[in-house]
């Protein structure tokens, strides 16, 4: 004869079991839980994925990050690799839209630990994410068709030429402040293609990117560096606001690399010569 329990006892038992299961779930978690579960690196820093330092970036942005031989390489990649090594983990790269990176949305959603995408430190961006000490001094440049006669933004305006810029970038912000209404492109390759296709006459982009483009015969044959725009920018590695432990490790890694020559070696690897001076410790905007 089957045993029978009072209905109240059955409900109480069920509630107890569910509470226990819920407690196990909350303690165990998984890497798939968005923003609720983190793993610890050997340095005691909380990471979104165990054994990995996950980097949000936007590819391609040569020479900072781009695909080569089936893997992502570049100046930014090598700098973040130093941080990963210090933490005793490996770097994993996540390619996403730059607007999601600069807004801090990707970091806040727990999609990555750091953002390294040739990203300029600005006061506006500081509202949404924390930046490391500067690791690269940057400036903007103009790329135009050979023989255009363009040497400055003033020439672009005087000749009534069509200007192009990459969306969500400081280059775009800069030319807008100068009174331009440029055609916006989602990424740097689309911006370059627009120039090559004659959709625009001149484009504004970070100088190192322009110089890298000009190393390609098909670009150098028809286009030239038309002018430098000294905007006084500096790149920083972004992190979720308040992540003091990771920020400390990133800053220590960058400073050590500057002192022991590692930074200069990485710089020479990607830019062909050592920097005239290491980025200043005071982050600019």
VENUR-V337193 format. One line per field, one symbol per residue. ss: DSSP state (H for helix, E for strand, L for the rest). phi: phi as a letter, one per 20 degrees, with the letter a starting at -180 (. if undefined). A space follows every 50 residues. Layout:
ss->???
phi->???
//
This chain:
ss->LLLLLLHHHHHHHHHHHHHHHHHHHHHHLLLLLLLLLLEELLLLLEELEL LEEEEEELLLELLLEEEELLEEELHHHHHHHHHHHHHLLEEEEEELLHHH HHLLHHHHLLLLLEELLLLELLHHHHLLLEELLLLEEEEEEEEEELLLLL LLHHHHHHLLLLEEEELLLHHHHHHHHLLLLLEEELLHHHHHHHHHLLLL LEEEEEHHHHHHHLLLHHHHLLEEEEEEEEEEEEELLEELLLLHHHHHHH HHHHHHHHHHLHHHHHHHHHHLLLLLLLLLLLLLL
phi->.ffcdggfffffffffffffffffffffmbfeffmdccddefenefcfcg mcdedebcdebfeebaeblnbecqffffffgffgffemcdecddecffff fffnffffemebecccbleffcfffffdbedfffcbecbebddbfgnfne cafffgffeleeddbefmdffffffffenecffdcfbfffffffffenfc ebcdbgggffffgffegfeffdcbferddfemececeebggnefffgfff fffffffffenfgfffgfgddnbfffbfgffefdc
//
